[in-house]
Amino acid sequence: MVNCCGLVSEKNQPVPLKSISVELQVRDHVASVSSCLQYVNEEERPLEAVFVFPLPADAAVCHFSARIGEQEIVAEVQDKQSARDQYDDAVSSGQQAFLLEESEESSDVFKLSVGCLSPGQKASITIVYIIELSVQADDALRFCLPAVLNPRYTPAVSAAGVPEVSSASVIPYTLSLSVEVRSSDRISKLESSCPLDPLEFLDAQHTHAKVNLSSGHRFDKDVELFLYYENSHHPSAVVEAGASVAESGSLMGDPALMISLYPEFPADVMSSLASQGEFIFVVDRSGSMGCKMHHGNDAQMRIESARDTLLLLLKSLPMGCYFNIYGFGSRFESFFPQSVVYSEDTMEEALKRVKSMRADMGGTEILQPLKHIYSQPCYPDHPRQLFIFTDGEVWNTKEVLDLVKSHVYSHRCFSFGIGEGASTALITGMAREGSGHAQFITGTDRMQPKVMQSLRFALQPAVDNISVDWSVPEGVTVDMLSPSINTLFQGQRALIYAQIKGQSSGQTEGSVTLKYRLKDQPVTNQLQFTLKPAEDTGLTIHRLAARSVIRSLELQERAGGADMENIRRRIVELSVQAGVSSAHTAFIGVNKDSKQTVKGPLLQRRVPVARMMGAFGGPGMNKCVGMAPRMMRRSPMQCDIQSNRMRMECDSVSFKRMAPRMMRRSPMPCDIQSNSMGIECDSVSDDCYEEAEPQKDPLLQLISLQKAAGCWELNASLAAVFGKTEDQVTNQKAVQVDGSVWATVLALIWLYAFKSDQQVEWQFVAMKSASWIRSQKPNGLSQCVCDGNALLGCQVTEDMLGI
């Protein structure tokens, strides 16, 4: 990930974006988000404004409109090239025009162009998108309004163009957010990473509520909302009527069905986690990993938190599995030439390497290490589990996702986005295409509990032979619109979209049955549903279903083949029909009723590029802002910009407070007059600091002393964790009890007594320890536990310890 100073004007020119107002409406686990952006041209010349901003990768943009004075222009979806041509023609002729398009490299970046605003003129832009809310480890539904669009790291050899971005420590616009929740389930609570006004319930059943973001929010970090329902794992089905104006038999004309399932695996199967597997941990070591996790005084460095997490992971692995660790940046390296058997020796060697890991490998290039990993042969009977940690963005997101998908049958991929601004397209996409699970660590979140939840998923028995069967009345058929389900995890939601065709003469009930095998046991989950459409939901389900089909078609297109043109045509047709965005379409609106055209003289302005501190590996290259800008090394010198109309860009990105700044650049190539070269670094000077010697966390200190087999040795270091001397601990040991058994029992008692609130982090460490104690068949174990309680001042039972 590259964090850059960006472009700043010489005279602190006023920016055109003045405010953003967001209305969030949640129905069960689907959200509709309406954002209103207020622009004003305070320049003395006609203005074209460009706003590059992030949206969730799985969002379906379904409305775009603009209001200038009393005139409202509602945009329509068209083929992208046709929309661009129409926009350019309109702006060139002095007409007001608006263009909204998805980045060709990543589905979570959009560019909004506002053309030909007269001096002093105001414009109000409204964008609406819908999205499925993701399920968190504690069963909360998460919504994130990104404040950050991190620059996309582009290696020197690439010629691809990605959105140019900038950053600031001062927010040039204000944000307001209102939230309304309607649910078939009782709402327990709504929490946020940002201050909220009190939650107001609008009915006695607590199924309808609203809340606002407290005034004064600086928008210097993502706005995260966590919604809790009383019965979050309750499966549900919603049937939505088709559009009356759409053709019968089409996706938008027929009823659409959304099924939400929460598979619950049998308890006896879940009690025994897998003891086999190949675990590969891929850690971002780019310069930005030297930044703090958040802005608090007690914040860890990202790389430091990653080291602590690797310690937990290495101590939690089962004996006899295989593992390896990769670090990547502009280059990559692995601890071992190939994955090795997990033992005391290999674990200790890896831990020594982990301690020396630094954020010193330049930019963020993840494609090459992934190719290297996939080129390694898998071990029979040891399923490959890939854990990827990154805080960055890459320029070739779709290429990375295609690579992960091409190896879906040989591994599972668990991905972790660290800090505000980690690409949702990259993180969620790798997990989706790799049949794994995605997690985001933002604000004051600790990395360790989220990673250990994913490790539990990785250790769960693999589910196979997954099938979905429908039972509907005669005359009715169901066409699946979602991709085939190829992975299931305990307690995690599985969403299914389908199109209902035909009509029944009488019956209005149907059912869906999810069947699969788990450790050679057949499992069946069934849900009954009514074919009667629900109340008007504004075609939300249809559009989410269309978005799902479009994404599948885009994957087919990138995979190549003989039918490429037909696939592209189907994408455009479905996108236009459903009114949702795609890689091949854009929203275009032109104010054809304007009474006068906007005219402006040729304008020349000198714009400096601020200089970065430091450098990253690889040859330096100078690139100036042009028609297809790239996030690369740039010249610190000034650029001469000439254009027949002024162009302003506003990009939400991350620097000192990860906040957006408006910037100016020309759509024309720059003329650089300088003999010196400037190389950008993948680190940030204001928020990345030299690492101080960290204070020892007692929990991590205890875990670091555990042996690979699960036991502890009785020594002074272990006694220090308990606040005792070695003699105090040794003197309380019964004569017949082995020293390692005594030490391991004490460690377990200490964990359960003093660190129960962090049990998710040490659960596998404890399971290994209990298993090791049982394997020793020690005499006097009950007395050993009593003596341990007396020494540590606790009251922990044998049953609690699992021994």
C-alpha positions, 0 to 999 in steps of 0.5 A, a space after each residue: 500500500 502506498 500512502 502519499 502526500 498527494 497534490 495540494 494547491 498553492 493558494 489553498 483554493 476552496 474545494 467544491 465538495 461541501 458536505 455528505 449526508 447519508 441515510 441508511 435503511 436496514 431491513 433484516 440483514 440487507 441495507 439500502 444506503 443513500 448518499 447526498 453530496 453537496 457541491 459548489 463551484 467557488 472558483 471564478 471559472 467553469 469547473 469540472 469536479 471528479 470525486 474518487 471514493 470507496 464503496 463496499 465491494 459487494 454493493 449494488 449501485 442502483 440510483 444516481 441523480 443530480 439536482 441543480 437549482 430546481 432541475 433534477 436529472 436522473 441518470 440511466 445505466 448505459 454501456 460504459 464507453 457510450 456513457 463516457 462518449 456522451 459525457 465528453 460530448 456534453 461537457 465539450 459543448 458546455 452542457 452540464 453532465 454527470 458520470 458515475 463509473 466503477 473502476 476497471 481494476 477493482 469493484 470497490 472504487 467508483 469515480 464520479 465526474 461532475 461536468 461544467 458547473 458555472 461559477 457560484 453554481 451548486 449541485 446536489 448529487 445522490 447515489 443509492 446502493 444496496 448491500 448484504 450486511 456481513 455477519 461478525 464473530 459475535 453474531 453482529 451485522 456489520 455496516 461500514 461507511 469507508 472514509 478511506 480510499 487507500 492508494 493502490 500500489 502499482 509495481 514499476 513494471 505495470 502499465 495498468 491505470 488506477 485511480 489517482 488519490 490524495 490525502 489530508 489531515 483536515 477534512 474539507 467537508 462535513 458528514 451526517 448519518 441517519 440510520 433506520 432499522 426494520 426487522 422481523 426479529 427483535 433488535 437487541 442493540 446497535 453499536 458503533 466505532 463512532 459516537 451515536 445519539 441514543 437509539 430510539 425504538 419506534 414500536 413496542 416490539 423493538 423491531 423498528 428503531 432509528 439513530 443518528 451519528 452524533 454531530 461533530 464527527 470528523 470522518 477521519 476513520 471508517 464509520 462502523 455500525 454493529 447491529 444485534 438481533 435477538 435471534 440472529 441465527 434464525 433462517 429466513 426467506 423473503 419473496 419479492 414481487 417483480 416489476 410490473 413494467 418488466 417483461 414476464 419471464 425476465 429476472 426483473 419481471 418474475 418474483 425473486 427469492 432470497 434465502 438466508 440459512 445458518 447451518 448448525 453442525 452436530 455437536 459430536 462432530 464439532 467437539 473434535 477439531 481437525 489435527 491435520 492440514 497445511 497452514 500457510 501464513 502470508 503477512 504483509 511487510 510493506 512499509 505501511 505495516 509500520 503504522 499504528 493500528 489506530 490513533 490511540 496512545 496505546 496503539 500497537 504497530 500493525 507489524 507488531 500486532 501481526 507478530 503477536 498473532 503469529 505467535 498465537 497461531 504457531 502455538 495453536 497448531 496441532 502436532 503433525 500438521 504442516 506449516 510455512 510463513 511468507 512475508 511480502 512487499 515489493 518482493 517476498 520470502 518464505 521461512 522454509 523452502 516448502 511447508 514443514 512438519 510442525 514440531 518443537 524444532 520447526 516451531 522454535 525456528 519459525 518463532 525466532 524468524 517471527 521476532 525479527 519481522 519488520 515492515 521493511 519490504 516496500 510496496 504491496 505486491 501479493 500476486 507473485 507470492 500467491 503464484 509461488 504458493 500455488 505452484 507448491 504441491 499439496 500434501 495428501 490428507 493435509 488440506 491447505 489453509 491459506 491465511 493472508 494478512 494485509 493493510 493494503 490495496 493492490 492495483 490488480 485486484 481482479 487478477 489476484 481474485 482470478 488466481 485464487 479462484 483457479 485454485 479453489 479446489 486445492 485450498 481454503 483462503 482466510 483473509 484479514 484486512 488491517 486498518 481503515 482503507 484495506 480494500 474490501 474487494 481484495 479482502 472479501 474477494 479472496 475469501 469468497 473465491 477461496 471458500 474461506 472467511 474474511 475479517 476486518 480489523 479496524 479502530 481499536 479491534 484486536 487482531 488476535 480474536 478475529 484470527 483465532 475465530 478463522 483458525 477455528 473455521 480452518 480446523 472445522 471438518 470440511 463440508 462436501 457434497 453440498 446440494 440445494 433442493 427445492 420443493 414447490 407446487 406444480 406449475 412453479 419452478 425455481 432457478 438458482 441465481 447464486 453461484 453454487 455453495 462450495 463452503 459452509 462454516 458453523 454458524 455462518 450465513 449462507 445466502 441464496 438468490 433464486 428466480 420463481 417462474 410460473 404460477 400455482 393454481 392453489 398452493 402457496 408454500 414451498 421449501 428449500 433443503 440444504 444437504 451436505 456431508 460432514 465427516 462422512 455424516 449426512 446433514 440436512 437443513 430445511 426451511 419452509 417459505 411462502 410464495 406470496 410476495 412480501 410488502 413492497 421492498 423496492 426491488 432490493 432483492 431483485 437488484 442484489 440477485 442481479 448483482 450476484 449474476 453479474 459478478 459471476 458473469 464477470 468472472 467467466 469473462 475474465 477466465 477467457 474463452 470463445 464466448 467472451 462477446 456474448 458474456 459481455 453483452 449479457 452483463 450489459 443487458 442485465 445491468 441496464 435491465 436491473 439498473 445496477 452498476 457493472 464493470 461494463 456500464 456506467 450511470 450517465 445524466 445530461 442536463 439537456 434543458 439548460 438554457 445556456 452553455 457554459 464557456 471558459 477560456 484556456 486555463 493554466 495553473 501550476 500545481 506542486 506535488 508534495 515530496 515524500 520521505 523515504 524510499 521503497 525497494 526497486 528502481 525508481 520511476 517518475 510518473 506524472 498525473 495524466 489521463 491514466 494515472 498510476 499510484 507509483 513513484 512521482 516527481 516531487 517537482 511541479 507540473 505545468 498543467 494546461 487544459 481548456 477547462 479546470 479539473 478538480 479531483 476529490 479523493 477519500 484516502 489515508 494519510 495522517 488521520 486517513 482523511 480525504 483531501 481535494 486535489 487538482 490535476 489535469 486530464 492532460 499529460 504533465 510537463 515535468 521540468 526537473 533533473 531530480 528524481 523523487 521516489 515514494 515510500 510505502 510508509 507514512 511519515 506522520 503516523 509510522 514511528 520507530 518501534 519501541 521495545 514492547 512491554 511484555 503482555 503476560 498472556 503472550 509471555 505465558 503462551 510463548 513459553 508453551 512447547 509445541 506438544 502443549 506442555 510447559 516446563 517449570 522454570 523462573 520465566 513461567 513463575 514470573 508470569 504468575 507473579 511468583 519466584 521459581 522456588 515458590 512454585 516448585 515448593 508447592 509441587 507434590 513429590 509424585 507429580 512431574 514438573 511439566 504436568 505441574 507447570 501445565 496445570 498451573 498455566 491452565 488454571 491461570 488462563 481460566 482464572 485470570 484471562 477468561 475474557 480472552 478465551 477465544 485467543 487461547 482456546 486452542 493453546 488450552 485444548 493442546 495442553 489438556 490433551 497433553 495432560 490426559 496423554 500423560 495419565 498422571 497420578 494425583 491430578 485432582 490434588 494437583 489442581 487443588 494445590 494449584 488453586 491454592 498457590 494462585 488463589 483461584 477456584 478452578 475445577 478439573 471439569 473447567 480445565 478439560 482434564 
